[in-house]
Amino acid sequence: MILSMDDLDKNILELLSDDGRKSYRKISRELGVSVGTVHNRVDKLTKSGIIDKFVPVIDHEKLGYTLTAIIGLEIKGGTVAFLTDKKEFKDNLLAVYDVTGQFDCIIIAKFKNTFELNKFIKLLLNEENVIKTYTQTVLNIVKEELNTSMINFEGLLFY
């Protein structure tokens, strides 16, 4: 089933993307609609799966995770599910992508220091289906919004 969004849905999503705790009353004032309308639209967006969940945006640096690594993996057969199944990997992962091209998998992860990164890579290499790792450390984060919404919704249809 295809669900199309109108301008009101898009505007509500944009406001919630900026502040997921913004009250329906504030949203209704900003958009010039009733609180009930905002409630019904958010409910529809949630039930349809467009809004998956409301979560806090964590400042990793304030928690000491100042090192960002992008890790490419060469994997023989199998799956990359072990990355999200094992606690020793999950704590550092921001994203895991099954990709085409030079690597079979790309990982974005955060670490407190190079010692933690080194330990993580060695754990990866101990996995039987991991052939090689290629690690790049990020020198400067220009933009990092892994929880971002698509602000320009023009012409998009949501399934």
C-alpha positions in Angstrom: 0.0 0.0 0.0 1.3 3.4 -1.0 0.8 6.2 1.5 1.3 9.7 0.2 1.9 12.6 2.5 0.5 16.1 2.2 2.2 19.3 3.3 0.8 19.2 6.8 2.3 15.7 7.3 5.6 16.9 6.0 5.6 20.0 8.2 4.7 17.9 11.3 7.6 15.5 10.5 10.0 18.4 10.0 9.0 19.9 13.4 9.3 16.6 15.2 12.7 15.9 13.5 14.0 19.1 15.0 12.5 18.3 18.5 10.9 15.0 19.1 9.5 16.2 22.4 7.7 19.2 21.0 4.1 19.2 22.3 1.2 18.7 19.9 -0.1 22.1 21.3 3.1 23.9 20.1 3.0 22.1 16.8 -0.6 23.1 16.3 0.1 26.7 17.1 3.1 26.8 14.6 1.1 25.2 11.8 -2.3 26.8 12.5 -4.3 23.6 13.0 -6.0 22.0 16.0 -4.3 19.9 18.5 -6.6 17.0 17.6 -5.5 17.3 13.9 -1.8 17.1 15.0 -2.6 14.1 17.2 -4.4 12.3 14.5 -1.7 13.0 11.9 1.1 11.8 14.2 -1.0 8.7 15.1 -1.4 8.0 11.3 2.3 8.5 10.6 3.2 6.2 13.5 0.7 3.4 12.6 1.8 3.5 9.0 5.5 3.1 10.0 6.7 6.4 8.7 7.5 7.4 12.2 9.2 4.4 13.6 10.0 5.6 17.1 10.8 8.7 19.1 14.3 8.5 20.5 16.8 10.9 22.1 19.7 12.2 20.0 22.8 11.3 21.9 25.9 13.5 22.0 28.6 10.8 21.9 31.4 13.2 22.5 30.0 14.2 25.8 30.1 10.5 26.8 33.7 10.3 25.8 33.2 8.6 22.4 35.4 11.1 20.4 36.8 8.7 17.8 34.7 7.8 14.8 35.8 5.0 12.6 34.5 3.8 9.2 35.4 0.2 8.8 35.0 -1.8 5.5 34.8 -5.6 5.8 35.5 -8.3 3.3 33.4 -11.3 4.3 33.4 -14.8 2.9 29.8 -16.0 2.6 27.5 -15.8 5.6 25.9 -12.8 7.0 26.9 -9.7 9.0 24.2 -10.4 11.6 26.9 -11.3 14.1 27.7 -7.6 14.4 24.3 -6.8 15.9 24.0 -10.1 17.8 27.1 -9.8 19.9 27.4 -7.4 22.8 31.1 -6.8 22.2 30.2 -5.2 18.8 26.8 -3.6 19.6 28.1 -1.1 22.1 30.2 0.8 19.5 28.0 0.5 16.4 26.2 3.4 14.9 25.4 1.8 11.6 26.0 -1.4 9.7 25.5 -1.6 5.9 25.5 -4.6 3.6 26.9 -2.9 0.4 28.1 -3.5 -3.1 31.5 -2.5 -4.3 35.0 -2.9 -2.8 33.6 -4.1 0.6 30.9 -6.5 1.6 30.0 -4.5 4.7 30.6 -0.9 6.0 30.5 -0.1 9.7 30.3 3.3 11.3 31.4 3.0 14.9 32.4 5.3 17.9 35.2 4.7 20.3 36.7 6.4 23.3 40.2 5.9 22.1 42.5 4.0 19.7 42.9 1.2 22.2 39.1 0.5 22.0 39.2 0.7 18.2 42.2 -1.7 18.1 40.4 -4.2 20.4 37.2 -3.9 18.2 39.1 -4.6 15.0 40.9 -7.6 16.5 37.5 -9.0 17.6 36.3 -8.5 14.1 39.2 -10.4 12.7 38.6 -13.3 15.1 35.2 -13.9 13.4 35.5 -16.8 11.0 33.8 -15.2 8.1 35.7 -11.9 8.2 38.6 -11.9 5.8 39.9 -8.4 6.0 39.1 -5.0 7.6 39.9 -1.6 6.2 39.7 1.1 8.8 39.5 4.9 8.3 39.4 7.2 11.3 37.4 10.5 10.9 39.5 13.6 11.4 36.7 16.1 11.3 32.9 15.6 11.4 31.4 18.0 8.9 27.8 16.6 9.2 26.5 13.7 11.3 22.8 13.2 11.6 22.1 9.5 11.5 18.6 10.2 12.8 17.8 12.9 10.3 14.6 13.1 8.4 14.4 13.9 4.8 13.6 17.6 4.9 12.7 17.9 1.2 9.8 15.5 0.8 8.8 16.8 -2.6 7.4 14.1 -4.8 8.2 11.3 -2.4 5.7 8.5 -1.8 6.1 6.3 1.3 5.2 2.6 1.2 
